[in-house]
Amino acid sequence: MKSNGSLVKPAASFDEPVEMLKACHERIAAQCLTLERLAAYLPLHGADTQAQQAASAVMRYFDVAGPHHHADEEHDLFPMLIEAGQRLGSPVAERIASLSSEHRSLEAAWAQLRVVLADIAQGKASSPETVRVDDFVGAYRAHIVLEESQILPFAEASLSEEQLARLSAAMVARRTHTPR
């Protein structure tokens, strides 16, 4: 399918859970870009309406979708890959342990950034430390590169259709809100 002379990528669906994880990475990267732009914008414009909206959008993403993404990996994908790695004699378990540790570091960095973003979202004149934003964004980008270059290709090559279906079902269930 073409649009304006370029190929249009179809939206990922939970029917293809590895593609959905890649799409989540794209959204994380987009939020990181927004965070960088916000850090550059604030010193010039302060916590105006545009800054407040950007801070709120980044917070919404990393407060909800970010934890879901980490849970998709840690509770569902990673255990399957560790099992496959043992079966195939792959050192993937070592990489997964490192990635899980990175998740904790990213979550801790997010908790610190979120405090500043909450002030910005409320219109309080505040600005995240550039180094803190750069560290968070850089860590997330490196994390995504590792997952996409090593972990997700291993998942595509080693997981069965049944395992992919279980992964998909868990991802959908995690995002399904049941009324109380």
C-alpha positions in Angstrom: 0.0 0.0 0.0 1.4 3.4 -0.9 0.6 6.8 0.5 2.3 9.9 -1.0 4.8 7.7 -2.7 6.0 5.9 0.4 5.2 2.5 1.8 2.7 2.5 4.7 3.5 0.0 7.4 0.4 -1.8 8.7 -0.3 -1.4 12.4 1.0 -4.1 14.6 -1.6 -6.3 16.3 -1.5 -8.7 19.2 -1.9 -11.5 16.7 1.8 -10.9 16.1 3.2 -10.3 19.6 6.8 -9.8 18.6 5.8 -7.2 16.1 3.7 -5.6 18.8 6.7 -5.4 21.1 8.6 -3.7 18.3 5.8 -1.3 17.8 6.0 -0.5 21.6 9.7 0.2 21.1 8.8 2.7 18.4 6.3 4.4 20.7 8.9 4.5 23.5 11.4 6.1 21.1 8.7 8.7 20.1 8.1 9.5 23.8 11.8 9.9 24.4 12.0 12.3 21.5 9.2 14.3 23.0 11.0 14.3 26.3 14.2 15.7 24.7 12.2 18.3 22.9 10.4 19.3 26.1 13.7 19.7 27.9 14.9 22.0 25.1 11.6 23.9 25.0 11.2 24.7 28.7 14.1 27.1 29.2 12.8 29.3 26.4 9.0 29.1 27.1 8.5 27.8 30.6 5.6 25.5 31.6 3.1 26.9 29.1 0.1 25.0 27.8 2.2 23.2 25.1 4.8 22.1 27.7 2.0 21.0 30.1 0.4 18.9 27.3 3.7 17.3 26.3 4.6 16.5 30.0 1.1 14.9 30.5 1.4 12.8 27.4 4.9 11.5 28.3 3.6 10.7 31.8 0.6 8.9 30.5 2.7 6.7 28.3 5.4 5.8 30.8 2.9 5.4 33.7 0.7 2.9 31.8 2.1 1.5 28.6 5.7 1.4 29.8 5.0 -0.9 32.8 2.8 -3.1 30.5 5.7 -3.5 28.1 8.1 -4.4 30.8 5.6 -6.9 32.2 5.0 -8.4 28.7 8.7 -9.1 28.6 9.5 -10.2 32.1 6.4 -12.2 32.9 5.8 -13.8 29.6 8.4 -13.4 26.9 11.6 -13.8 28.9 10.6 -17.0 30.7 9.8 -18.6 27.3 13.1 -17.4 25.9 15.1 -18.7 28.8 13.4 -22.1 28.3 14.2 -22.0 24.6 17.8 -20.9 25.3 18.3 -23.9 27.6 16.8 -26.2 25.0 19.0 -24.7 22.2 22.1 -24.1 24.2 21.9 -20.3 23.8 23.4 -17.8 26.3 20.2 -15.7 26.0 19.4 -16.1 29.7 22.5 -13.9 30.5 21.2 -11.2 28.2 17.8 -11.4 29.7 19.1 -11.1 33.3 20.9 -7.9 32.1 17.8 -6.6 30.4 15.6 -7.2 33.5 18.2 -5.3 35.6 18.0 -2.5 33.0 14.2 -2.4 33.5 14.7 -1.7 37.2 17.2 1.1 36.4 14.9 2.6 33.7 12.0 2.5 36.2 14.0 4.2 38.9 15.1 6.9 36.4 11.5 7.4 35.3 10.3 7.8 38.9 12.8 10.7 39.3 11.8 12.3 35.9 8.1 11.9 36.6 8.3 14.2 39.7 9.6 17.0 37.5 7.1 16.3 34.7 4.2 16.3 37.1 5.2 19.9 38.1 5.4 20.9 34.5 2.0 19.3 33.7 0.6 21.5 36.5 2.1 24.6 35.0 4.8 25.0 37.5 8.0 26.5 36.1 10.4 23.6 36.3 12.8 22.0 33.9 14.3 18.5 34.0 18.0 18.4 34.3 19.3 17.9 30.8 21.8 15.2 31.9 18.9 13.3 33.6 16.9 13.4 30.4 19.9 12.5 28.3 20.7 9.6 30.6 17.1 8.2 30.5 16.7 8.6 26.8 20.2 7.2 26.1 19.6 4.2 28.3 16.2 3.4 26.8 17.6 3.7 23.2 20.5 1.3 24.0 18.1 -1.0 25.7 15.8 -1.1 22.7 18.8 -1.7 20.3 19.8 -4.7 22.4 16.3 -6.2 22.5 15.7 -5.6 18.8 19.1 -6.9 17.7 19.4 -10.0 19.9 16.3 -10.8 21.9 13.4 -10.3 19.5 15.1 -12.1 16.6 15.8 -15.1 19.0 12.1 -15.0 19.9 11.0 -15.1 16.2 13.4 -18.0 15.5 12.8 -20.1 18.6 9.2 -19.7 19.8 6.5 -22.0 18.6 3.1 -20.8 17.3 1.6 -22.0 20.5 4.0 -20.0 22.6 3.4 -16.9 20.5 -0.3 -17.4 21.0 0.2 -17.6 24.8 2.3 -14.5 24.7 -0.3 -12.7 22.7 -3.1 -13.8 25.0 -1.1 -12.6 28.1 -0.4 -9.2 26.4 -4.1 -8.7 25.6 -5.2 -9.8 29.1 -2.7 -7.3 30.7 -4.4 -4.5 28.8 -8.0 -5.5 29.3 -9.7 -3.7 32.1 -12.4 -5.6 33.9 -15.0 -3.5 35.7 -15.3 -4.1 39.5 
